[in-house]
Amino acid sequence: MDKKNALRAGTLAAGTTLMMLLMSSPALALTRDDGDDPGPGLSVVQTLGIFVGIPLALFLIITGLVVALDKSRAKQQDTSRNVRVKAEA
């Protein structure tokens, strides 16, 4: 019974994928719309810089600011110095 269900699921997935591929028409993406004025393409370095480098730099800057401006460490150190322990006599 499991083979039958697996076969049915595989057939359904393959049929759905095939229909999606046939119904979509990537050739229509090549026709220009009115007012369409695409600029020059980006190189690989520019693409990596925009989509990888800039987000990574922003992440590092924000992380650095959070670590540098973190006050919780100073509070923990100050409170441990303020604890007074009775000396045993």
C-alpha positions in Angstrom: 0.0 0.0 0.0 2.9 2.4 0.7 4.3 1.9 -2.8 1.0 2.8 -4.3 0.7 6.0 -2.2 4.3 6.9 -3.0 3.7 6.3 -6.7 0.6 8.4 -6.6 2.3 11.3 -4.8 5.3 11.2 -7.2 3.0 11.2 -10.2 1.0 14.1 -8.8 4.2 16.1 -8.1 5.6 15.4 -11.5 2.3 16.3 -13.2 2.0 19.5 -11.3 5.6 20.5 -12.1 5.1 19.7 -15.7 1.9 21.8 -15.9 3.6 24.7 -14.2 6.5 24.6 -16.6 4.2 24.4 -19.6 1.8 27.1 -18.4 4.6 29.6 -17.6 6.0 31.4 -20.5 9.5 32.8 -20.0 9.5 34.0 -23.6 7.0 36.7 -22.6 9.6 38.2 -20.3 11.7 39.3 -23.3 9.0 41.6 -24.7 9.4 45.2 -23.6 6.6 47.0 -21.8 5.8 50.6 -22.5 8.2 52.8 -20.6 10.6 50.0 -19.9 14.1 51.3 -19.8 16.5 48.7 -18.2 19.9 49.9 -17.3 23.2 48.1 -17.9 23.6 44.7 -16.2 25.7 44.2 -13.0 28.9 42.3 -13.0 29.5 39.4 -10.6 31.5 41.6 -8.2 28.9 44.3 -8.1 26.1 41.7 -7.5 28.1 40.1 -4.7 28.9 43.5 -3.2 25.3 44.6 -3.2 23.6 41.4 -2.1 26.3 39.9 0.2 28.8 42.6 1.1 26.5 45.4 2.1 24.2 43.3 4.3 27.3 41.6 5.9 28.9 45.0 6.6 25.7 46.3 8.2 25.4 43.2 10.3 29.0 43.6 11.6 28.5 47.3 12.3 25.3 46.7 14.2 26.8 43.8 16.1 29.9 45.9 17.0 27.7 48.8 18.2 25.7 46.5 20.4 28.8 44.9 21.9 30.5 48.2 22.4 27.5 50.0 24.0 26.5 47.0 26.1 26.1 48.2 29.8 25.1 44.9 31.3 28.7 43.7 31.8 29.5 46.9 33.8 26.4 46.4 35.9 27.4 42.8 36.7 30.9 43.8 37.8 29.6 46.7 39.9 27.1 44.7 41.8 29.6 42.0 42.7 31.9 44.6 44.3 29.0 46.0 46.4 28.3 42.7 48.1 29.4 42.7 51.7 30.1 39.5 53.5 30.2 39.2 57.2 33.6 38.0 58.4 33.5 34.9 60.6 34.9 35.5 64.1 
